[in-house]
C-alpha cells in the first residue's frame, strides 16, 4: 500500500498504465478528479473509494487548503517519495521520474554553457581589474579558456549529482541545493591556500560563486518541477 499526499492546491498527473490495478481510498481531506478534457470532475471526500483505470481521469487535485491523503493499494507500480520542501510525503509514479531526466539534462546543459560564458567574462573583467591569476606553485598564469573548461567540467559534475539525487533521493531538490552549496564553499579552500595574491584569491572565489549562482538555481528548479 502507498500513500499519496496532496498539499493544498497540489495537482498530480495520472498515468493510466500505473493505475491499471490500483484501488484508492481518500483518508483525509478532499480530492477532485480532473477529467480528460481538463474540466473539473467530482470531488471525493473522506472514506471515498475509487479506481482510475479506464475512467479518462487525467489528474488528481486537492481543491482545499489542507493536505489531503489517499491510500493506494497497488502491486508495487507506484514509488513513494518526498517532493515538497516542507517534508510532505507525496507518491510519485516511477515513470514520471524517468521522464524528468531529459528535461534535467537539457536544463543542465544550457546552464553549463551559460556558466562557462559568464565565468570566462568575469575572469576577463577581473584580469583587467588587476587579478593576475598566477599560481605561485607552478609559476603559471591561468588562461581564459582554462576558466571555461574547468567551469564546464565541474558544472557537468553538478548535473550528474542532480541526476543521481533525482533517481535515489526522496527530496532531490532540497538535497541537491544543500550538497551544491556545501561543495561550492569547499571549493574556496584550494583558492585560499594557493599562495596567490589576495586579489587573485578573491577573484577565483568570486568566479566559483558566479558559476554556482547559475547552476544551483537552474538545477534546483528543474528538480522541483
FIFI-796296 format. One record per residue: residue in one letter; x, y, z of N, C-alpha, C, O in turn. Coordinates in steps of 0.2 Angstrom, whole numbers, padded with zeros to 4 digits, always signed. Layout:
% residues N
AXYZXYZXYZXYZ ...
% end
This chain:
% residues 225
X+0004-0006+0000+0000+0000+0000+0004+0006+0000+0010+0006+0003 X+0002+0011-0004+0006+0018-0004+0001+0023-0002-0005+0023-0002 X+0005+0029+0000+0001+0034+0002+0003+0040-0002+0008+0042-0002 X-0002+0043-0005-0002+0049-0009-0004+0055-0005-0010+0055-0003 X+0000+0060-0004-0001+0066+0000-0001+0072-0005+0003+0073-0008 X-0007+0076-0005-0008+0081-0009-0008+0088-0005-0013+0089-0002 X-0003+0092-0005-0004+0098-0001-0009+0102-0004-0011+0101-0010 X-0011+0107-0001-0017+0112-0003-0015+0115-0010-0010+0118-0011 X-0020+0114-0015-0019+0116-0022-0015+0112-0026-0014+0114-0032 X-0012+0106-0023-0007+0102-0027-0011+0098-0033-0017+0097-0032 X-0007+0096-0038-0010+0093-0043-0005+0087-0045+0001+0088-0046 X-0008+0081-0046-0003+0075-0048-0006+0072-0055-0012+0070-0055 X-0002+0072-0060-0004+0069-0066-0006+0061-0065-0002+0058-0061 X-0011+0059-0069-0012+0052-0068-0010+0048-0075-0012+0050-0080 X-0005+0043-0074-0003+0039-0079-0007+0033-0079-0006+0029-0075 X-0011+0032-0084-0015+0026-0085-0012+0020-0083-0015+0016-0079 X-0007+0018-0086-0003+0012-0085-0002+0010-0078-0001+0005-0076 X+0000+0016-0074+0002+0015-0067-0004+0014-0062-0003+0013-0056 X-0010+0015-0065-0016+0015-0061-0020+0009-0063-0026+0008-0061 X-0017+0004-0067-0021-0001-0070-0024-0006-0065-0030-0008-0066 X-0020-0007-0060-0023-0012-0055-0024-0008-0048-0024-0011-0043 X-0024-0002-0048-0024+0002-0042-0031+0003-0039-0035+0005-0043 X-0032+0003-0033-0038+0005-0029-0036+0009-0024-0032+0008-0020 X-0040+0015-0023-0038+0020-0019-0044+0022-0014-0050+0021-0016 X-0042+0025-0008-0047+0027-0003-0044+0034-0001-0038+0035+0001 X-0049+0039-0001-0047+0045+0002-0047+0045+0010-0052+0043+0013 X-0042+0046+0013-0041+0045+0020-0041+0052+0024-0043+0052+0030 X-0040+0057+0021-0040+0064+0024-0041+0069+0019-0039+0069+0013 X-0045+0074+0020-0047+0080+0016-0051+0078+0010-0055+0073+0010 X-0050+0082+0004-0054+0081-0002-0050+0080-0008-0045+0083-0008 X-0052+0076-0013-0048+0075-0019-0053+0076-0025-0058+0073-0025 X-0051+0081-0029-0055+0082-0035-0052+0078-0041-0046+0079-0042 X-0056+0075-0045-0054+0072-0051-0054+0077-0057-0059+0080-0058 X-0049+0077-0061-0048+0082-0067-0050+0077-0073-0046+0072-0074 X-0055+0079-0077-0057+0075-0082-0052+0075-0088-0048+0080-0088 X-0053+0071-0093-0049+0071-0099-0048+0077-0103-0043+0079-0105 X-0054+0081-0103-0054+0087-0107-0052+0093-0103-0052+0099-0105 X-0050+0092-0096-0047+0097-0092-0053+0100-0088-0051+0104-0083 X-0059+0098-0089-0064+0100-0084-0064+0097-0077-0062+0092-0077 X-0066+0101-0072-0066+0098-0065-0071+0093-0065-0077+0094-0067 X-0069+0087-0061-0074+0082-0060-0076+0082-0053-0076+0087-0050 X-0079+0076-0051-0081+0075-0044-0076+0077-0039-0070+0075-0040 X-0079+0079-0033-0074+0080-0028-0076+0074-0023-0081+0073-0021 X-0071+0070-0021-0071+0065-0017-0069+0066-0010-0064+0069-0008 X-0074+0065-0005-0072+0066+0002-0069+0061+0006-0067+0055+0003 X-0068+0061+0012-0065+0056+0016-0069+0050+0016-0075+0050+0016 X-0065+0044+0016-0068+0037+0015-0071+0035+0008-0073+0030+0007 X-0070+0040+0003-0072+0038-0003-0067+0034-0007-0061+0035-0006 X-0070+0029-0010-0065+0024-0013-0066+0025-0021-0072+0026-0023 X-0061+0024-0024-0061+0025-0032-0055+0021-0035-0050+0019-0032 X-0056+0020-0042-0051+0017-0046-0051+0022-0052-0056+0025-0054 X-0045+0022-0056-0045+0027-0061-0044+0023-0068-0045+0027-0073 X-0042+0017-0068-0041+0014-0074-0047+0014-0079-0052+0012-0077 X-0046+0016-0085-0052+0016-0090-0057+0022-0089-0062+0022-0092 X-0056+0027-0084-0060+0032-0082-0059+0038-0086-0064+0042-0087 X-0053+0039-0089-0051+0045-0093-0049+0051-0088-0048+0056-0091 X-0049+0050-0082-0046+0055-0077-0039+0056-0079-0035+0051-0079 X-0037+0062-0079-0030+0064-0081-0026+0067-0075-0020+0067-0076 X-0029+0069-0070-0025+0071-0064-0030+0071-0058-0036+0071-0058 X-0026+0071-0052-0029+0072-0046-0027+0079-0043-0022+0081-0043 X-0032+0082-0040-0031+0089-0037-0034+0090-0030-0039+0087-0029 X-0030+0093-0026-0033+0095-0019-0036+0102-0020-0032+0107-0021 X-0043+0102-0019-0046+0109-0020-0046+0113-0014-0048+0119-0014 X-0044+0110-0008-0044+0113-0002-0037+0116+0000-0032+0116-0004 X-0036+0119+0006-0030+0122+0009-0026+0117+0013-0020+0117+0013 X-0029+0112+0016-0026+0107+0020-0024+0101+0016-0027+0099+0010 X-0018+0098+0018-0016+0092+0014-0021+0086+0014-0024+0084+0019 X-0022+0083+0008-0026+0078+0008-0022+0071+0007-0017+0072+0003 X-0024+0066+0009-0021+0060+0008-0025+0054+0005-0031+0054+0007 X-0022+0050+0001-0025+0045-0002-0021+0038-0001-0015+0038-0003 X-0024+0033+0001-0021+0027+0002-0022+0023-0005-0028+0022-0007 X-0017+0020-0007-0017+0017-0014-0015+0010-0013-0009+0008-0011 X-0019+0005-0015-0017-0002-0015-0015-0004-0022-0019-0004-0027 X-0009-0006-0023-0007-0007-0030-0001-0013-0029+0002-0013-0024 X+0000-0016-0035+0006-0021-0034+0013-0019-0035+0017-0022-0039 X+0014-0013-0032+0021-0010-0032+0023-0006-0038+0029-0005-0040 X+0018-0003-0042+0019+0001-0048+0021+0008-0046+0026+0011-0049 X+0018+0010-0040+0020+0017-0038+0026+0017-0033+0027+0012-0030 X+0029+0022-0034+0035+0023-0030+0034+0029-0025+0033+0035-0027 X+0035+0028-0018+0034+0033-0014+0040+0037-0013+0046+0035-0013 X+0039+0044-0013+0044+0048-0012+0042+0055-0008+0036+0055-0007 X+0047+0059-0007+0046+0066-0004+0047+0071-0009+0053+0071-0011 X+0043+0075-0011+0044+0080-0016+0043+0087-0014+0045+0092-0018 X+0040+0088-0009+0039+0095-0007+0044+0097-0002+0048+0093+0001 X+0045+0104-0001+0051+0107+0003+0048+0107+0011+0052+0109+0015 X+0042+0105+0012+0040+0105+0019+0039+0098+0022+0035+0097+0027 X+0043+0093+0019+0043+0087+0021+0036+0083+0021+0035+0078+0024 X+0032+0085+0016+0026+0082+0015+0027+0076+0010+0030+0076+0005 X+0025+0070+0012+0026+0064+0008+0021+0064+0002+0015+0065+0003 X+0024+0063-0004+0020+0063-0010+0022+0057-0014+0028+0056-0015 X+0017+0053-0016+0019+0047-0020+0019+0049-0027+0014+0052-0030 X+0025+0048-0031+0026+0050-0037+0027+0044-0042+0031+0040-0040 X+0024+0043-0047+0025+0037-0051+0032+0037-0054+0035+0042-0055 X+0035+0031-0054+0042+0030-0056+0043+0032-0063+0048+0035-0064 X+0038+0031-0067+0039+0033-0074+0039+0041-0075+0043+0043-0079 X+0036+0044-0070+0036+0051-0070+0043+0054-0069+0045+0059-0072 X+0046+0050-0064+0053+0052-0063+0058+0051-0069+0062+0055-0070 X+0057+0046-0072+0061+0044-0078+0060+0049-0083+0065+0051-0087 X+0054+0052-0084+0053+0057-0089+0056+0063-0088+0057+0068-0092 X+0058+0065-0081+0061+0071-0079+0068+0071-0081+0071+0076-0081 X+0071+0065-0082+0078+0065-0084+0080+0069-0090+0085+0073-0090 X+0077+0068-0096+0079+0073-0101+0078+0080-0100+0082+0084-0102 X+0073+0082-0097+0072+0089-0095+0078+0092-0091+0080+0097-0091 X+0080+0088-0086+0085+0089-0081+0092+0090-0085+0095+0095-0084 X+0093+0085-0090+0099+0085-0094+0099+0092-0098+0104+0095-0099 X+0094+0093-0101+0093+0099-0105+0094+0105-0101+0098+0110-0104 X+0091+0106-0096+0092+0112-0091+0100+0112-0089+0102+0118-0089 X+0102+0107-0087+0109+0106-0085+0114+0109-0090+0119+0112-0089 X+0113+0106-0097+0117+0108-0102+0117+0116-0104+0122+0119-0104 X+0111+0118-0104+0110+0126-0105+0114+0130-0099+0117+0135-0101 X+0112+0127-0093+0115+0131-0088+0123+0131-0088+0126+0135-0086 X+0125+0125-0090+0133+0124-0090+0136+0129-0095+0141+0132-0094 X+0133+0129-0101+0135+0134-0106+0135+0141-0104+0140+0145-0105 X+0129+0143-0100+0129+0150-0098+0134+0151-0092+0137+0156-0092 X+0135+0146-0088+0140+0147-0083+0147+0148-0086+0151+0152-0083 X+0149+0144-0091+0155+0145-0094+0156+0152-0097+0162+0155-0096 X+0151+0154-0101+0152+0161-0104+0152+0166-0098+0157+0170-0099 X+0148+0166-0093+0148+0171-0088+0155+0171-0084+0158+0176-0082 X+0157+0165-0082+0163+0164-0078+0169+0167-0082+0174+0170-0080 X+0170+0165-0089+0175+0167-0093+0175+0175-0094+0180+0178-0093 X+0169+0178-0095+0168+0185-0095+0170+0188-0088+0174+0194-0088 X+0168+0185-0083+0170+0188-0076+0178+0188-0075+0181+0192-0072 X+0181+0182-0077+0188+0182-0077+0192+0187-0081+0197+0190-0079 X+0189+0189-0087+0192+0194-0091+0192+0201-0087+0196+0204-0087 X+0186+0202-0084+0185+0208-0081+0189+0209-0075+0192+0214-0073 X+0190+0203-0071+0194+0203-0065+0202+0204-0067+0205+0207-0064 X+0204+0201-0073+0210+0202-0075+0212+0209-0077+0217+0212-0076 X+0207+0212-0080+0208+0219-0082+0208+0224-0075+0211+0229-0075 X+0205+0221-0070+0205+0225-0064+0211+0224-0059+0212+0227-0054 X+0216+0219-0062+0222+0218-0058+0223+0211-0056+0228+0210-0053 X+0219+0207-0056+0220+0200-0054+0224+0196-0060+0222+0196-0065 X+0230+0194-0058+0235+0191-0062+0234+0183-0064+0236+0181-0068 X+0230+0180-0059+0228+0173-0060+0235+0169-0060+0235+0164-0063 X+0240+0171-0057+0246+0167-0057+0246+0163-0051+0245+0165-0045 X+0248+0157-0052+0248+0152-0046+0255+0151-0044+0259+0148-0048 X+0258+0153-0038+0265+0153-0037+0268+0146-0037+0274+0145-0039 X+0264+0141-0035+0267+0134-0035+0270+0132-0042+0275+0129-0043 X+0266+0133-0047+0268+0131-0054+0271+0137-0058+0274+0136-0063 X+0270+0143-0055+0273+0149-0059+0269+0150-0065+0272+0154-0069 X+0263+0148-0066+0259+0148-0072+0253+0153-0071+0251+0153-0066 X+0251+0156-0076+0245+0160-0076+0239+0156-0079+0240+0154-0085 X+0234+0156-0076+0228+0153-0079+0225+0156-0085+0223+0162-0084 X+0225+0153-0091+0222+0157-0097+0215+0157-0096+0211+0153-0093 X+0212+0162-0100+0205+0162-0100+0201+0156-0102+0196+0154-0099 X+0203+0152-0108+0200+0146-0109+0200+0141-0104+0195+0137-0103 X+0205+0142-0099+0205+0137-0094+0199+0138-0089+0197+0133-0086 X+0197+0144-0088+0191+0145-0084+0185+0142-0087+0181+0139-0083 X+0184+0143-0094+0178+0140-0097+0178+0132-0096+0173+0129-0095 X+0184+0129-0097+0185+0122-0097+0183+0119-0090+0180+0114-0089 X+0186+0122-0085+0185+0120-0078+0178+0121-0076+0175+0117-0072 X+0175+0127-0078+0168+0128-0076+0164+0123-0079+0159+0120-0076 X+0165+0121-0085+0161+0116-0089+0162+0109-0086+0157+0106-0085 X+0168+0108-0084+0169+0101-0081+0165+0100-0074+0161+0096-0073 X+0166+0105-0070+0163+0105-0063+0155+0106-0063+0152+0103-0059 X+0153+0110-0068+0146+0111-0069+0143+0104-0071+0137+0102-0069 X+0146+0100-0076+0143+0094-0078+0143+0089-0072+0139+0085-0072 X+0148+0089-0068+0148+0085-0062+0142+0087-0057+0139+0082-0055 X+0140+0093-0057+0134+0095-0053+0128+0092-0057+0123+0090-0053 X+0128+0092-0063+0122+0089-0067+0121+0082-0065+0116+0079-0064 X+0127+0078-0065+0127+0071-0063+0125+0070-0056+0121+0065-0055 X+0127+0074-0052+0124+0074-0045+0117+0075-0044+0113+0071-0041 X+0114+0080-0048+0107+0081-0048+0103+0075-0051+0098+0073-0048 X+0106+0072-0056+0103+0066-0059+0102+0060-0054+0097+0057-0054 X+0108+0059-0051+0108+0054-0046+0103+0055-0040+0100+0051-0038 X+0103+0061-0038+0098+0063-0032+0091+0062-0035+0086+0060-0031 X+0089+0064-0041+0083+0063-0044+0081+0056-0044+0075+0054-0043 X+0086+0052-0045+0084+0044-0046+0083+0041-0039+0079+0037-0038 X+0088+0043-0034+0088+0040-0027+0086+0044-0021+0084+0041-0016 X+0086+0050-0022+0084+0054-0016+0076+0055-0015+0073+0056-0020 X+0074+0055-0009+0067+0056-0008+0065+0064-0009+0059+0065-0010 X+0070+0068-0008+0069+0075-0009+0075+0078-0013+0079+0082-0010 X+0075+0077-0019+0081+0079-0023+0082+0086-0024+0088+0088-0023 X+0077+0090-0024+0079+0097-0025+0082+0100-0018+0087+0104-0018 X+0079+0098-0012+0082+0100-0006+0089+0098-0005+0094+0101-0003 X+0090+0091-0006+0097+0088-0005+0102+0091-0010+0108+0092-0008 X+0100+0092-0016+0104+0095-0021+0107+0102-0019+0112+0104-0019 X+0102+0106-0017+0104+0113-0015+0109+0113-0009+0114+0116-0010 X+0108+0109-0004+0112+0109+0001+0119+0106-0001+0124+0108+0001 X+0119+0101-0005+0125+0097-0007+0129+0102-0012+0135+0103-0011 X+0126+0106-0016+0129+0110-0021+0132+0116-0017+0138+0119-0018 X+0128+0119-0012+0131+0125-0008+0137+0123-0004+0142+0126-0004 X+0137+0117-0001+0142+0114+0003+0148+0113-0002+0154+0115+0000 X+0148+0110-0007+0153+0109-0012+0156+0116-0014+0162+0117-0015 X+0152+0121-0016+0154+0127-0018+0159+0130-0012+0164+0133-0014 X+0156+0130-0006+0160+0133-0001+0167+0129+0000+0172+0132+0001 X+0167+0123-0001+0173+0119+0000+0178+0121-0006+0184+0120-0005 X+0175+0123-0012+0179+0124-0017+0183+0131-0016+0188+0132-0020 X+0181+0135-0011+0185+0141-0010+0192+0139-0007+0197+0143-0007 X+0192+0133-0003+0198+0131+0001+0205+0131-0004+0210+0134-0002 X+0205+0127-0010+0211+0127-0014+0213+0134-0016+0219+0135-0016 X+0208+0138-0018+0210+0145-0020+0213+0149-0014+0218+0152-0015 X+0210+0148-0008+0213+0152-0002+0220+0149+0000+0224+0153+0002 X+0221+0143-0002+0228+0140+0000+0233+0140-0005+0238+0137-0005 X+0231+0143-0011+0236+0143-0017+0242+0147-0016+0247+0146-0020 X+0242+0152-0012+0248+0156-0011+0248+0162-0016+0252+0166-0017 X+0242+0163-0020+0242+0168-0025+0240+0175-0021+0239+0175-0015 X+0241+0180-0025+0239+0186-0022+0232+0187-0019+0228+0183-0021 X+0231+0191-0015+0224+0192-0012+0219+0194-0017+0214+0191-0017 X+0221+0198-0022+0217+0200-0027+0215+0194-0032+0209+0193-0033 X+0220+0189-0033+0218+0183-0037+0214+0179-0033+0210+0176-0036 X+0216+0178-0027+0212+0173-0022+0204+0175-0022+0200+0171-0023 X+0203+0182-0021+0196+0184-0021+0193+0183-0028+0187+0182-0028 X+0197+0185-0033+0194+0184-0040+0192+0177-0041+0187+0175-0044 X+0196+0172-0039+0195+0165-0040+0188+0163-0036+0184+0159-0039 X+0188+0165-0030+0182+0163-0026+0176+0166-0029+0170+0163-0029 X+0176+0173-0032+0171+0176-0035+0168+0172-0041+0162+0171-0042 X+0173+0169-0045+0171+0165-0051+0168+0159-0049+0163+0157-0052 X+0170+0156-0043+0166+0150-0041+0159+0152-0039+0154+0148-0041 X+0158+0158-0036+0151+0160-0034+0147+0161-0041+0141+0160-0041 X+0150+0164-0046+0147+0166-0052+0144+0159-0055+0138+0159-0057 X+0148+0154-0055+0146+0148-0058+0140+0145-0054+0136+0142-0057 X+0141+0145-0047+0136+0142-0043+0130+0146-0044+0124+0142-0043 X+0130+0152-0044+0124+0156-0045+0120+0155-0051+0114+0156-0051 X+0123+0152-0056+0120+0150-0062+0117+0143-0061+0111+0141-0063 X+0121+0138-0059+0120+0131-0059+0115+0129-0054+0110+0125-0055 X+0116+0131-0048+0112+0129-0042+0104+0131-0043+0100+0126-0042 X+0103+0137-0044+0095+0138-0045+0092+0135-0051+0087+0132-0051 X+0096+0134-0057+0093+0131-0063+0092+0124-0061+0086+0121-0063 X+0096+0120-0058+0095+0113-0057+0090+0112-0051+0087+0107-0052 X+0090+0116-0046+0086+0115-0041+0078+0116-0044+0074+0112-0042 X+0077+0121-0048+0071+0122-0051+0069+0116-0055+0063+0114-0055 X+0073+0113-0059+0072+0108-0063+0070+0102-0059+0065+0098-0060 X+0073+0101-0053+0072+0095-0048+0065+0096-0045+0062+0091-0043 X+0063+0102-0044+0057+0104-0040+0051+0103-0045+0045+0102-0042 X+0052+0104-0051+0046+0104-0055+0043+0097-0057+0039+0097-0061 
% end
